[in-house]
Amino acid sequence: LFGRFHMEEMIYIAVRKDYNSDKRNLLFVLHRFPGPIGILHVHSPSKLIPPLLFCV
């Protein structure tokens, strides 16, 4: 799989707010792939706010 990677192909990696939990995967991608890398932030809604507040 990695041998057929082309430099012009974009690799995307998703990270959460807690960067430490995704650090290992991010470092793997940064060291393994020579092409462009897109970092996507994944938003997790707060569990403390009731969903009914958004239905106003």
C-alpha positions in Angstrom: 0.0 0.0 0.0 2.6 2.5 1.0 4.8 1.7 -2.0 2.2 2.9 -4.5 1.7 6.3 -2.8 2.2 9.3 -5.2 3.7 12.6 -4.0 0.8 14.6 -5.4 -1.9 12.6 -3.5 -3.2 14.4 -0.3 -3.3 12.3 2.9 -5.9 13.5 5.5 -5.7 12.7 9.2 -8.4 13.5 11.7 -7.5 14.9 15.2 -9.6 15.5 18.2 -9.4 18.4 20.7 -7.3 16.2 22.9 -4.2 16.2 20.7 -2.3 13.8 23.0 -4.6 10.9 22.1 -3.9 11.3 18.4 -0.2 12.2 18.6 1.1 8.8 17.7 -1.0 8.5 14.5 -0.1 12.1 13.5 3.6 11.5 13.9 3.3 8.2 12.0 1.7 10.0 9.0 4.2 12.9 9.2 7.2 10.6 9.0 5.8 8.0 6.6 4.2 10.1 3.8 6.3 12.6 1.8 3.4 14.3 0.1 0.9 17.0 1.3 -0.9 16.2 4.5 -4.3 17.7 5.5 -5.2 17.9 9.2 -8.9 17.8 10.0 -10.2 18.8 13.4 -13.1 16.6 14.6 -15.6 18.5 16.8 -17.2 16.6 19.6 -20.3 18.4 21.0 -20.4 18.9 24.7 -22.3 16.3 26.7 -23.2 18.8 29.4 -25.5 20.9 27.2 -28.9 19.3 26.5 -29.6 18.9 22.8 -33.1 20.5 23.2 -31.4 23.9 23.6 -30.4 23.8 19.9 -34.0 23.2 18.7 -35.2 26.7 19.5 
